[in-house]
Amino acid sequence: MDVKTVLQELESLGTERTKKVYMRQGAREPLYGVATGRCNRRRFLSSAV
């Protein structure tokens, strides 16, 4: 799995609502609005093998 694929996956997992919350809390662009619970590390590692 390359970087481009990972970024596309993160973008598909994100929501505008979460993005707005993160920005209100001080995060800056670029961000995808992905809740940390949806970022399953094993998913990315298993597909990278």
CHARMM internal coordinates of N, CA and C (Angstrom, degrees):
IC EDIT
DIST 1 N 1 CA 1.4538
DIST 1 CA 1 C 1.5244
ANGL 1 N 1 CA 1 C 107.13
DIST 1 C 2 N 1.3019
ANGL 1 CA 1 C 2 N 116.20
DIHE 1 N 1 CA 1 C 2 N 129.17
DIST 2 N 2 CA 1.4520
ANGL 1 C 2 N 2 CA 119.69
DIHE 1 CA 1 C 2 N 2 CA 179.60
DIST 2 CA 2 C 1.5265
ANGL 2 N 2 CA 2 C 110.97
DIHE 1 C 2 N 2 CA 2 C -98.17
DIST 2 C 3 N 1.3034
ANGL 2 CA 2 C 3 N 115.61
DIHE 2 N 2 CA 2 C 3 N 174.13
DIST 3 N 3 CA 1.4673
ANGL 2 C 3 N 3 CA 121.65
DIHE 2 CA 2 C 3 N 3 CA -176.42
DIST 3 CA 3 C 1.5264
ANGL 3 N 3 CA 3 C 111.40
DIHE 2 C 3 N 3 CA 3 C -60.23
DIST 3 C 4 N 1.2978
ANGL 3 CA 3 C 4 N 116.67
DIHE 3 N 3 CA 3 C 4 N -41.04
DIST 4 N 4 CA 1.4688
ANGL 3 C 4 N 4 CA 121.07
DIHE 3 CA 3 C 4 N 4 CA -178.74
DIST 4 CA 4 C 1.5327
ANGL 4 N 4 CA 4 C 111.11
DIHE 3 C 4 N 4 CA 4 C -60.02
DIST 4 C 5 N 1.3219
ANGL 4 CA 4 C 5 N 116.68
DIHE 4 N 4 CA 4 C 5 N -41.79
DIST 5 N 5 CA 1.4574
ANGL 4 C 5 N 5 CA 121.69
DIHE 4 CA 4 C 5 N 5 CA 179.68
DIST 5 CA 5 C 1.5294
ANGL 5 N 5 CA 5 C 111.23
DIHE 4 C 5 N 5 CA 5 C -66.32
DIST 5 C 6 N 1.3283
ANGL 5 CA 5 C 6 N 116.76
DIHE 5 N 5 CA 5 C 6 N -41.93
DIST 6 N 6 CA 1.4665
ANGL 5 C 6 N 6 CA 120.97
DIHE 5 CA 5 C 6 N 6 CA 179.09
DIST 6 CA 6 C 1.5176
ANGL 6 N 6 CA 6 C 110.16
DIHE 5 C 6 N 6 CA 6 C -62.96
DIST 6 C 7 N 1.3241
ANGL 6 CA 6 C 7 N 117.28
DIHE 6 N 6 CA 6 C 7 N -44.18
DIST 7 N 7 CA 1.4693
ANGL 6 C 7 N 7 CA 120.65
DIHE 6 CA 6 C 7 N 7 CA -179.99
DIST 7 CA 7 C 1.5267
ANGL 7 N 7 CA 7 C 111.41
DIHE 6 C 7 N 7 CA 7 C -64.80
DIST 7 C 8 N 1.3182
ANGL 7 CA 7 C 8 N 117.43
DIHE 7 N 7 CA 7 C 8 N -36.99
DIST 8 N 8 CA 1.4641
ANGL 7 C 8 N 8 CA 120.60
DIHE 7 CA 7 C 8 N 8 CA 176.60
DIST 8 CA 8 C 1.5248
ANGL 8 N 8 CA 8 C 110.71
DIHE 7 C 8 N 8 CA 8 C -64.80
DIST 8 C 9 N 1.3134
ANGL 8 CA 8 C 9 N 116.47
DIHE 8 N 8 CA 8 C 9 N -40.59
DIST 9 N 9 CA 1.4648
ANGL 8 C 9 N 9 CA 120.27
DIHE 8 CA 8 C 9 N 9 CA 178.94
DIST 9 CA 9 C 1.5317
ANGL 9 N 9 CA 9 C 110.85
DIHE 8 C 9 N 9 CA 9 C -65.05
DIST 9 C 10 N 1.3331
ANGL 9 CA 9 C 10 N 116.32
DIHE 9 N 9 CA 9 C 10 N -43.87
DIST 10 N 10 CA 1.4670
ANGL 9 C 10 N 10 CA 119.81
DIHE 9 CA 9 C 10 N 10 CA 177.86
DIST 10 CA 10 C 1.5183
ANGL 10 N 10 CA 10 C 110.85
DIHE 9 C 10 N 10 CA 10 C -60.58
DIST 10 C 11 N 1.3163
ANGL 10 CA 10 C 11 N 116.48
DIHE 10 N 10 CA 10 C 11 N -41.89
DIST 11 N 11 CA 1.4580
ANGL 10 C 11 N 11 CA 120.25
DIHE 10 CA 10 C 11 N 11 CA 179.39
DIST 11 CA 11 C 1.5244
ANGL 11 N 11 CA 11 C 111.42
DIHE 10 C 11 N 11 CA 11 C -62.10
DIST 11 C 12 N 1.3196
ANGL 11 CA 11 C 12 N 117.02
DIHE 11 N 11 CA 11 C 12 N -37.71
DIST 12 N 12 CA 1.4645
ANGL 11 C 12 N 12 CA 120.13
DIHE 11 CA 11 C 12 N 12 CA -179.97
DIST 12 CA 12 C 1.5304
ANGL 12 N 12 CA 12 C 111.87
DIHE 11 C 12 N 12 CA 12 C -71.56
DIST 12 C 13 N 1.3425
ANGL 12 CA 12 C 13 N 117.83
DIHE 12 N 12 CA 12 C 13 N -25.71
DIST 13 N 13 CA 1.4632
ANGL 12 C 13 N 13 CA 121.58
DIHE 12 CA 12 C 13 N 13 CA -179.73
DIST 13 CA 13 C 1.5293
ANGL 13 N 13 CA 13 C 112.63
DIHE 12 C 13 N 13 CA 13 C -82.72
DIST 13 C 14 N 1.3258
ANGL 13 CA 13 C 14 N 117.43
DIHE 13 N 13 CA 13 C 14 N -18.56
DIST 14 N 14 CA 1.4610
ANGL 13 C 14 N 14 CA 121.41
DIHE 13 CA 13 C 14 N 14 CA -174.33
DIST 14 CA 14 C 1.5217
ANGL 14 N 14 CA 14 C 113.82
DIHE 13 C 14 N 14 CA 14 C -79.37
DIST 14 C 15 N 1.3395
ANGL 14 CA 14 C 15 N 114.45
DIHE 14 N 14 CA 14 C 15 N 159.40
DIST 15 N 15 CA 1.4606
ANGL 14 C 15 N 15 CA 120.63
DIHE 14 CA 14 C 15 N 15 CA 175.31
DIST 15 CA 15 C 1.5254
ANGL 15 N 15 CA 15 C 109.00
DIHE 14 C 15 N 15 CA 15 C -130.34
DIST 15 C 16 N 1.3073
ANGL 15 CA 15 C 16 N 116.00
DIHE 15 N 15 CA 15 C 16 N 152.63
DIST 16 N 16 CA 1.4584
ANGL 15 C 16 N 16 CA 120.76
DIHE 15 CA 15 C 16 N 16 CA 178.66
DIST 16 CA 16 C 1.5263
ANGL 16 N 16 CA 16 C 111.22
DIHE 15 C 16 N 16 CA 16 C -63.77
DIST 16 C 17 N 1.3131
ANGL 16 CA 16 C 17 N 115.72
DIHE 16 N 16 CA 16 C 17 N -36.75
DIST 17 N 17 CA 1.4680
ANGL 16 C 17 N 17 CA 119.65
DIHE 16 CA 16 C 17 N 17 CA -179.07
DIST 17 CA 17 C 1.5331
ANGL 17 N 17 CA 17 C 111.33
DIHE 16 C 17 N 17 CA 17 C -62.18
DIST 17 C 18 N 1.3335
ANGL 17 CA 17 C 18 N 116.46
DIHE 17 N 17 CA 17 C 18 N -46.01
DIST 18 N 18 CA 1.4566
ANGL 17 C 18 N 18 CA 120.70
DIHE 17 CA 17 C 18 N 18 CA 178.72
DIST 18 CA 18 C 1.5226
ANGL 18 N 18 CA 18 C 110.46
DIHE 17 C 18 N 18 CA 18 C -65.66
DIST 18 C 19 N 1.3135
ANGL 18 CA 18 C 19 N 116.44
DIHE 18 N 18 CA 18 C 19 N -38.93
DIST 19 N 19 CA 1.4603
ANGL 18 C 19 N 19 CA 121.16
DIHE 18 CA 18 C 19 N 19 CA 178.21
DIST 19 CA 19 C 1.5283
ANGL 19 N 19 CA 19 C 110.62
DIHE 18 C 19 N 19 CA 19 C -59.95
DIST 19 C 20 N 1.3192
ANGL 19 CA 19 C 20 N 116.84
DIHE 19 N 19 CA 19 C 20 N -44.25
DIST 20 N 20 CA 1.4692
ANGL 19 C 20 N 20 CA 121.08
DIHE 19 CA 19 C 20 N 20 CA 178.65
DIST 20 CA 20 C 1.5259
ANGL 20 N 20 CA 20 C 111.39
DIHE 19 C 20 N 20 CA 20 C -62.39
DIST 20 C 21 N 1.3307
ANGL 20 CA 20 C 21 N 116.76
DIHE 20 N 20 CA 20 C 21 N -40.40
DIST 21 N 21 CA 1.4639
ANGL 20 C 21 N 21 CA 120.70
DIHE 20 CA 20 C 21 N 21 CA 178.87
DIST 21 CA 21 C 1.5199
ANGL 21 N 21 CA 21 C 110.00
DIHE 20 C 21 N 21 CA 21 C -62.36
DIST 21 C 22 N 1.3315
ANGL 21 CA 21 C 22 N 116.74
DIHE 21 N 21 CA 21 C 22 N -47.47
DIST 22 N 22 CA 1.4644
ANGL 21 C 22 N 22 CA 120.54
DIHE 21 CA 21 C 22 N 22 CA -179.63
DIST 22 CA 22 C 1.5214
ANGL 22 N 22 CA 22 C 111.32
DIHE 21 C 22 N 22 CA 22 C -62.16
DIST 22 C 23 N 1.3142
ANGL 22 CA 22 C 23 N 117.57
DIHE 22 N 22 CA 22 C 23 N -39.75
DIST 23 N 23 CA 1.4608
ANGL 22 C 23 N 23 CA 120.88
DIHE 22 CA 22 C 23 N 23 CA 179.98
DIST 23 CA 23 C 1.5289
ANGL 23 N 23 CA 23 C 110.65
DIHE 22 C 23 N 23 CA 23 C -68.15
DIST 23 C 24 N 1.3119
ANGL 23 CA 23 C 24 N 116.64
DIHE 23 N 23 CA 23 C 24 N -36.90
DIST 24 N 24 CA 1.4590
ANGL 23 C 24 N 24 CA 120.57
DIHE 23 CA 23 C 24 N 24 CA 176.89
DIST 24 CA 24 C 1.5294
ANGL 24 N 24 CA 24 C 110.79
DIHE 23 C 24 N 24 CA 24 C -65.20
DIST 24 C 25 N 1.3246
ANGL 24 CA 24 C 25 N 116.56
DIHE 24 N 24 CA 24 C 25 N -28.35
DIST 25 N 25 CA 1.4580
ANGL 24 C 25 N 25 CA 121.70
DIHE 24 CA 24 C 25 N 25 CA 179.48
DIST 25 CA 25 C 1.5282
ANGL 25 N 25 CA 25 C 112.65
DIHE 24 C 25 N 25 CA 25 C -88.69
DIST 25 C 26 N 1.3240
ANGL 25 CA 25 C 26 N 117.08
DIHE 25 N 25 CA 25 C 26 N 2.79
DIST 26 N 26 CA 1.4580
ANGL 25 C 26 N 26 CA 120.64
DIHE 25 CA 25 C 26 N 26 CA 173.18
DIST 26 CA 26 C 1.5127
ANGL 26 N 26 CA 26 C 116.72
DIHE 25 C 26 N 26 CA 26 C 111.94
DIST 26 C 27 N 1.3186
ANGL 26 CA 26 C 27 N 118.87
DIHE 26 N 26 CA 26 C 27 N -1.35
DIST 27 N 27 CA 1.4682
ANGL 26 C 27 N 27 CA 120.63
DIHE 26 CA 26 C 27 N 27 CA 177.75
DIST 27 CA 27 C 1.5274
ANGL 27 N 27 CA 27 C 109.00
DIHE 26 C 27 N 27 CA 27 C -71.14
DIST 27 C 28 N 1.3125
ANGL 27 CA 27 C 28 N 115.77
DIHE 27 N 27 CA 27 C 28 N 152.50
DIST 28 N 28 CA 1.4639
ANGL 27 C 28 N 28 CA 120.87
DIHE 27 CA 27 C 28 N 28 CA -179.99
DIST 28 CA 28 C 1.5196
ANGL 28 N 28 CA 28 C 110.22
DIHE 27 C 28 N 28 CA 28 C -121.03
DIST 28 C 29 N 1.3181
ANGL 28 CA 28 C 29 N 115.11
DIHE 28 N 28 CA 28 C 29 N 158.37
DIST 29 N 29 CA 1.4637
ANGL 28 C 29 N 29 CA 121.41
DIHE 28 CA 28 C 29 N 29 CA 175.42
DIST 29 CA 29 C 1.5155
ANGL 29 N 29 CA 29 C 109.10
DIHE 28 C 29 N 29 CA 29 C -62.81
DIST 29 C 30 N 1.2811
ANGL 29 CA 29 C 30 N 119.30
DIHE 29 N 29 CA 29 C 30 N 150.48
DIST 30 N 30 CA 1.4582
ANGL 29 C 30 N 30 CA 128.71
DIHE 29 CA 29 C 30 N 30 CA -2.76
DIST 30 CA 30 C 1.5260
ANGL 30 N 30 CA 30 C 111.38
DIHE 29 C 30 N 30 CA 30 C -83.57
DIST 30 C 31 N 1.3020
ANGL 30 CA 30 C 31 N 116.12
DIHE 30 N 30 CA 30 C 31 N 136.94
DIST 31 N 31 CA 1.4523
ANGL 30 C 31 N 31 CA 122.63
DIHE 30 CA 30 C 31 N 31 CA 173.11
DIST 31 CA 31 C 1.5129
ANGL 31 N 31 CA 31 C 108.77
DIHE 30 C 31 N 31 CA 31 C -148.92
DIST 31 C 32 N 1.3108
ANGL 31 CA 31 C 32 N 115.78
DIHE 31 N 31 CA 31 C 32 N 158.27
DIST 32 N 32 CA 1.4657
ANGL 31 C 32 N 32 CA 120.51
DIHE 31 CA 31 C 32 N 32 CA -172.77
DIST 32 CA 32 C 1.5173
ANGL 32 N 32 CA 32 C 113.67
DIHE 31 C 32 N 32 CA 32 C -107.87
DIST 32 C 33 N 1.3131
ANGL 32 CA 32 C 33 N 118.30
DIHE 32 N 32 CA 32 C 33 N -12.60
DIST 33 N 33 CA 1.4528
ANGL 32 C 33 N 33 CA 119.95
DIHE 32 CA 32 C 33 N 33 CA 179.67
DIST 33 CA 33 C 1.5101
ANGL 33 N 33 CA 33 C 113.53
DIHE 32 C 33 N 33 CA 33 C 75.24
DIST 33 C 34 N 1.3055
ANGL 33 CA 33 C 34 N 116.52
DIHE 33 N 33 CA 33 C 34 N 36.19
DIST 34 N 34 CA 1.4689
ANGL 33 C 34 N 34 CA 121.60
DIHE 33 CA 33 C 34 N 34 CA 179.71
DIST 34 CA 34 C 1.5169
ANGL 34 N 34 CA 34 C 108.36
DIHE 33 C 34 N 34 CA 34 C -95.06
DIST 34 C 35 N 1.3182
ANGL 34 CA 34 C 35 N 116.45
DIHE 34 N 34 CA 34 C 35 N 124.32
DIST 35 N 35 CA 1.4627
ANGL 34 C 35 N 35 CA 121.06
DIHE 34 CA 34 C 35 N 35 CA 176.04
DIST 35 CA 35 C 1.5252
ANGL 35 N 35 CA 35 C 108.68
DIHE 34 C 35 N 35 CA 35 C -66.10
DIST 35 C 36 N 1.3188
ANGL 35 CA 35 C 36 N 116.98
DIHE 35 N 35 CA 35 C 36 N 142.17
DIST 36 N 36 CA 1.4596
ANGL 35 C 36 N 36 CA 120.37
DIHE 35 CA 35 C 36 N 36 CA -175.92
DIST 36 CA 36 C 1.5285
ANGL 36 N 36 CA 36 C 112.26
DIHE 35 C 36 N 36 CA 36 C -61.14
DIST 36 C 37 N 1.3045
ANGL 36 CA 36 C 37 N 117.93
DIHE 36 N 36 CA 36 C 37 N -29.96
DIST 37 N 37 CA 1.4555
ANGL 36 C 37 N 37 CA 120.99
DIHE 36 CA 36 C 37 N 37 CA 177.92
DIST 37 CA 37 C 1.5152
ANGL 37 N 37 CA 37 C 113.27
DIHE 36 C 37 N 37 CA 37 C -66.67
DIST 37 C 38 N 1.3145
ANGL 37 CA 37 C 38 N 117.39
DIHE 37 N 37 CA 37 C 38 N -22.95
DIST 38 N 38 CA 1.4677
ANGL 37 C 38 N 38 CA 121.20
DIHE 37 CA 37 C 38 N 38 CA 179.62
DIST 38 CA 38 C 1.5178
ANGL 38 N 38 CA 38 C 112.37
DIHE 37 C 38 N 38 CA 38 C -86.93
DIST 38 C 39 N 1.3143
ANGL 38 CA 38 C 39 N 117.37
DIHE 38 N 38 CA 38 C 39 N -11.45
DIST 39 N 39 CA 1.4677
ANGL 38 C 39 N 39 CA 121.87
DIHE 38 CA 38 C 39 N 39 CA 178.32
DIST 39 CA 39 C 1.5135
ANGL 39 N 39 CA 39 C 108.61
DIHE 38 C 39 N 39 CA 39 C -88.73
DIST 39 C 40 N 1.2804
ANGL 39 CA 39 C 40 N 116.45
DIHE 39 N 39 CA 39 C 40 N 82.11
DIST 40 N 40 CA 1.4524
ANGL 39 C 40 N 40 CA 121.75
DIHE 39 CA 39 C 40 N 40 CA 179.48
DIST 40 CA 40 C 1.5193
ANGL 40 N 40 CA 40 C 108.38
DIHE 39 C 40 N 40 CA 40 C -81.58
DIST 40 C 41 N 1.3087
ANGL 40 CA 40 C 41 N 116.37
DIHE 40 N 40 CA 40 C 41 N 111.14
DIST 41 N 41 CA 1.4595
ANGL 40 C 41 N 41 CA 121.46
DIHE 40 CA 40 C 41 N 41 CA -176.02
DIST 41 CA 41 C 1.5279
ANGL 41 N 41 CA 41 C 111.63
DIHE 40 C 41 N 41 CA 41 C -59.09
DIST 41 C 42 N 1.3050
ANGL 41 CA 41 C 42 N 116.61
DIHE 41 N 41 CA 41 C 42 N -38.15
DIST 42 N 42 CA 1.4638
ANGL 41 C 42 N 42 CA 119.41
DIHE 41 CA 41 C 42 N 42 CA -179.07
DIST 42 CA 42 C 1.5215
ANGL 42 N 42 CA 42 C 111.63
DIHE 41 C 42 N 42 CA 42 C -62.88
DIST 42 C 43 N 1.3289
ANGL 42 CA 42 C 43 N 117.20
DIHE 42 N 42 CA 42 C 43 N -32.64
DIST 43 N 43 CA 1.4689
ANGL 42 C 43 N 43 CA 119.73
DIHE 42 CA 42 C 43 N 43 CA 179.89
DIST 43 CA 43 C 1.5194
ANGL 43 N 43 CA 43 C 110.11
DIHE 42 C 43 N 43 CA 43 C -61.71
DIST 43 C 44 N 1.3184
ANGL 43 CA 43 C 44 N 116.63
DIHE 43 N 43 CA 43 C 44 N -44.82
DIST 44 N 44 CA 1.4490
ANGL 43 C 44 N 44 CA 120.43
DIHE 43 CA 43 C 44 N 44 CA -177.88
DIST 44 CA 44 C 1.5266
ANGL 44 N 44 CA 44 C 111.15
DIHE 43 C 44 N 44 CA 44 C -72.58
DIST 44 C 45 N 1.3327
ANGL 44 CA 44 C 45 N 116.82
DIHE 44 N 44 CA 44 C 45 N -37.77
DIST 45 N 45 CA 1.4567
ANGL 44 C 45 N 45 CA 119.46
DIHE 44 CA 44 C 45 N 45 CA -179.01
DIST 45 CA 45 C 1.5187
ANGL 45 N 45 CA 45 C 111.53
DIHE 44 C 45 N 45 CA 45 C -71.39
DIST 45 C 46 N 1.3238
ANGL 45 CA 45 C 46 N 117.56
DIHE 45 N 45 CA 45 C 46 N -39.33
DIST 46 N 46 CA 1.4648
ANGL 45 C 46 N 46 CA 119.56
DIHE 45 CA 45 C 46 N 46 CA -178.24
DIST 46 CA 46 C 1.5154
ANGL 46 N 46 CA 46 C 111.54
DIHE 45 C 46 N 46 CA 46 C -67.95
DIST 46 C 47 N 1.3233
ANGL 46 CA 46 C 47 N 118.23
DIHE 46 N 46 CA 46 C 47 N -33.94
DIST 47 N 47 CA 1.4545
ANGL 46 C 47 N 47 CA 119.48
DIHE 46 CA 46 C 47 N 47 CA -179.92
DIST 47 CA 47 C 1.5208
ANGL 47 N 47 CA 47 C 111.71
DIHE 46 C 47 N 47 CA 47 C -82.13
DIST 47 C 48 N 1.3452
ANGL 47 CA 47 C 48 N 117.36
DIHE 47 N 47 CA 47 C 48 N -12.29
DIST 48 N 48 CA 1.4585
ANGL 47 C 48 N 48 CA 120.58
DIHE 47 CA 47 C 48 N 48 CA 178.75
DIST 48 CA 48 C 1.5313
ANGL 48 N 48 CA 48 C 111.04
DIHE 47 C 48 N 48 CA 48 C -81.73
DIST 48 C 49 N 1.3198
ANGL 48 CA 48 C 49 N 117.22
DIHE 48 N 48 CA 48 C 49 N -16.36
DIST 49 N 49 CA 1.4710
ANGL 48 C 49 N 49 CA 120.96
DIHE 48 CA 48 C 49 N 49 CA -175.88
DIST 49 CA 49 C 1.4775
ANGL 49 N 49 CA 49 C 112.17
DIHE 48 C 49 N 49 CA 49 C -80.01
END
COOR INIT
IC SEED 1 N 1 CA 1 C
IC BUILD
